[in-house]
Amino acid sequence: MTQHEVRPLVESEFREAYELFLRALLEPPSRDEVWDRSTGRYEPGRVLGAFVDGELAGTAMATTNVVAVPGGRKLPAGAVTRVGVRADQTRRGVLTALMRAQLRDVWHRGEPLAMLQASEAVIYERFGYGVATRARTVELQRARAEFRTDVPGGGRVRLVEPSKAAAVLPTIYQRCELSRPGRIGRDDAWWSFWLAVLGKGYLVAVHADGDGVDDGFALYEPKKTDDQGTTLRVYDMTATNPAATAQLWRFLLGIDLVDRVVAQPRPLDEPLEWWLTDRRQCRVTEVADDLWLRLVDVPAALRARAFGAADPVVIEVHDAFLPINNGCYRVGPDEVRPCSDRPQLSLDVAALAPLYLGDQTASTLVAAGRIAVHDPAAVPAADRLFSTPESPWCGTGF
Ligand SMILES: CC(C)(COP(=O)(O)OP(=O)(O)OC[C@H]1O[C@@H](n2cnc3c(N)ncnc32)[C@H](O)[C@@H]1OP(=O)(O)O)[C@@H](O)C(=O)NCCC(=O)NCCS
């Protein structure tokens, strides 16, 4: 046994782990009703605790999920969340022990990927995670944000009672789930928790297409402040097609008495500025990392995604945390296989994450010093192999 005993917690210990996590994030203790609706997210065997002298010192859990990868496949992924270490036990290797145990567990479960959303950008790279999707925050002054007449439209937006949201939104989300790389699953436990956390102030708009089929929704909340007037905060908006997204935006920007609309997290390539008569009315106030990905089984993860047309490239991967991934891989549109050829590019496993869903090009990572180049011809080939037609986007907090 190491200095920190890490083991899966039993059900009677889950709440203690949750409270430890909240305290680590400097949040108040949970309300009973939020906890009650949260328990479904705790999967027996996937909630880890690290003990020091018999006391719970840190925790990390994962839920069983999927992530859409280029080419449209849904790949099993452990969704890592609720990570926290007691303030009096930090910087003693507790998180490292938890991560080690968790990544091994993900591997043994046959999940090629692990994913998380990070409170700070400096924590997880050492464990092989990298930023795989980013998202932007957009802000519009409603009075000046006018839609062009040639924006695709149709269908109808209606308000749905928040109490009925749980019956309507999951079905729409399922239709959107695979719509772009980086999207992840939302199960009943997720919806139950998320709608409980939002509390009573939120509103729900649903878009239905010309045939009456629901194909998009926006979940938002009006907030009044003395200096900014009334702001509509859009927390969650998704649709199966751009016309439905445009109509939801049109609706939000048409609500009386609203001064500002702030939406986050939105895809980087959402064409909002293209829909406006004055594109400068769409102000991007932040671009932030969204989904962090860890290729746990490198060959399985690479094989699962589609690649663009280009000559195969031999990539050498270094993985200090899961050495089974160390080695060279021939990556091409027809096959991905381990090989003993001389590497053309070398990188740490964490640098695969920004490439994997198409958020960054190999050229950018070369310029950043994150890919070592042994054969310059491999760089444009890798650019073409990993490129995707649209920006990856997760857009789901977990
Ligand atoms: C982030 C957190 C989980 C780290 O736990 P920890 O037990 O202190 O981490 P470890 O001791 O295993 O640290 C491993 C390494 O990461 C570094 N590290 C960990 N957290 C860091 C942070 N927040 N900032 C900078 N470096 C950090 C450590 O310095 C250490 O580096 P070293 O190996 O070079 O010595 C803990 O600080 C915490 O609970 N923070 C508040 C809650 C939170 O942010 N949770 C994460 C939610 S996504």
The ligand as a Gaussian input file, in Angstrom:
#p B3LYP/6-31G(d) Opt

LIG

0 1
 C       -6.270000      20.627000      -8.028000
 C       -6.081000      19.656000      -6.861000
 C       -7.079000      18.518000      -7.031000
 C       -4.645000      19.133000      -6.870000
 O       -4.510000      18.132000      -5.888000
 P       -3.076000      17.800000      -5.207000
 O       -3.269000      16.587000      -4.374000
 O       -2.548000      19.008000      -4.576000
 O       -2.184000      17.440000      -6.476000
 P       -0.777000      16.654000      -6.428000
 O       -0.121000      16.897000      -5.103000
 O       -0.976000      15.259000      -6.821000
 O       -0.024000      17.464000      -7.562000
 C        0.581000      16.902000      -8.684000
 C        1.364000      17.977000      -9.375000
 O        0.459000      18.938000      -9.916000
 C        0.789000      20.241000      -9.435000
 N       -0.487000      20.901000      -9.187000
 C       -1.603000      20.324000      -8.740000
 N       -2.591000      21.226000      -8.646000
 C       -2.075000      22.394000      -9.069000
 C       -2.607000      23.702000      -9.185000
 N       -3.885000      23.954000      -8.866000
 N       -1.799000      24.662000      -9.626000
 C       -0.516000      24.401000      -9.936000
 N        0.050000      23.164000      -9.841000
 C       -0.736000      22.187000      -9.398000
 C        1.531000      19.998000      -8.140000
 O        2.346000      21.074000      -7.806000
 C        2.321000      18.753000      -8.468000
 O        3.452000      19.098000      -9.242000
 P        4.820000      18.272000      -9.130000
 O        4.473000      16.854000      -9.513000
 O        5.712000      18.954000     -10.112000
 O        5.229000      18.410000      -7.714000
 C       -6.330000      20.352000      -5.499000
 O       -5.456000      21.448000      -5.413000
 C       -7.756000      20.859000      -5.320000
 O       -8.592000      20.134000      -4.801000
 N       -8.030000      22.109000      -5.733000
 C       -9.329000      22.729000      -5.569000
 C      -10.439000      21.992000      -6.301000
 C      -10.162000      21.816000      -7.760000
 O       -9.689000      22.714000      -8.415000
 N      -10.469000      20.621000      -8.261000
 C      -10.285000      20.293000      -9.648000
 C      -11.605000      20.357000     -10.291000
 S      -11.440000      20.116000     -12.033000

